[in-house]
Amino acid sequence: MKYIALDIGNVCIKIDHIGCYARVGFTAAPPPEVLFLSREFECGRLTEDAFWTAFRRFVPDRSKTRAELERDFDAILVGAVPGMEELVASLPERGIQPVFFSDVSARHMKLVRQMFRAASAVPEGVYSYEVGAMKPEDPMFETFERRFGVPALYVDDRAPLIDAARKRGWNAVVFTGAADLEKTLQNC
């Protein structure tokens, strides 16, 4: 069985940072403290309650309820990237096991599993909230290698992460769409 490492954001699920933060009430980029809190949450170093308590201090509209903030924050996940549900669902029957390899909070991972119909074809993953680190930090790559070995292919939309993987000897490509990934998989 060949393993491929699949990022989630903008590879499997469309992500809208700008729209998310606008819904929360930021008219410009969120302050660095909010980005820090989000990173800590995605690395599993903050519980949901701790995250929301701290996050609320920076939200421009303090009248929003936690439920409203959660809804707005979850709107960062827009929906499946065109063609990826079908492609990912077809991989196991072709002898390729997809593995999620993503910087994601436990909260958003639950939502990904609900909204990405092919998630059942990806039973395992390496997630920042479990590892306590984010790509391109070594613990993320080391955890993947310890569990699955070096993947036959790593797919991510961010070039710096692809460069970091290549420095480790991984075969890695920048995601440009499902059709291009399909072509790449034929040579994998």
C-alpha angles and dihedrals in degrees: 000000000000119000126213122193111224124193112216106210112080091349102067102001126032112240124205110190094166094050092045094052091044090054090051087054108259111138092192134020110316117258118270090253091063092049089049091051091049091051092049090049092049089050091053093244093120127053117226091255092050091046095051093045092053095038093054091063090067101041111111094216104056092180092075115109121231089252090055091048091049091051091049093045092048089053086081084085104073105173144282119325106247113271096005099102091056094043095048092045090055097052102083092054087054092054094258119121113204116214122191111237106183151145099233141135121245088244094056093042089060089052092047089055089053099045102037105074093199093056090105088066088059105058095161138047149162109237132185091228090061098039097043092227139079133228128300089032113110097241090065093053093039092052091051092048092047092052102035110007121235107332122241085234139004119204124195135150094225116083096205090059091049089051091051091050092049090053086059090052096258122146099237137170136189109245114242100161145316094273093054091046090052089055091048091051091055088064095042 
